[in-house]
Amino acid sequence: MLSIKKHIAGSFAACFFLLSVCFAELHAQNAQILEIDATHKAMLSVDERCGDEVSDFCGYYVNRIQANGYGGPWADVGRYGSTQQFWYEFADGEEGPEMILRFIEIETRRSTRQEIEEYLYDAAGQLQYYEFVLMIEGMPQQQNQYYFEGDKLLKYNEQVQPEEAEFQKYHKSDAAQVRKNADDLGVVFNSTFR
């Protein structure tokens, strides 16, 4: 009888320890996601804070690539326009100042469809967050959010209207593709300096 109580007590202690470890890991992950969300929110306000005047400099630089900047109609598409904005800052590097990509915003309009993609990078230039939003006539139809730590997917959220489900652009299983797209956009960003 005493050995059964010791076994139960030992099992309880082991279970409590494992639950404590899991809770601590979950708490740390949630704190990291909240930090990423706060950084993302701050970057969304950068455009408003920076202004066009040098005296209003906010610490970030932006390079823009624009297609059909005036939004004129395209054959078989209707109204079309696309803008890619690459927000970056300078950091001290081994061979002088380095440009660190911090945020990319891509907005594409096709007739009544608007797609917005946002890539958030940490201070080391690693992808932390990606969001895709599809709006039709101003109403959200799809939203996908990916949170990363290094190569690890921390969290994935999606909201998709039923009528858009078969056309959904991204799924949780597309995390590697999202990271590849982010790497490809890094090449585009670097090409804006040539």
Salt bridges, closest charged atoms under 4 A:
ASP47 OD1 - ARG64 NH2 3.75
GLU89 OE2 - ARG102 NH1 2.73
GLU107 OE2 - ARG109 NH2 3.22
GLU115 OE2 - ARG110 NH1 3.66
GLU115 OE1 - LYS169 NZ 3.73
GLU118 OE1 - HIS40 NE2 2.55
GLU131 OE1 - HIS40 NE2 3.99
ASP151 OD1 - ARG179 NH2 3.18
ASP174 OD2 - HIS171 ND1 3.70
ASP184 OD2 - LYS180 NZ 2.91
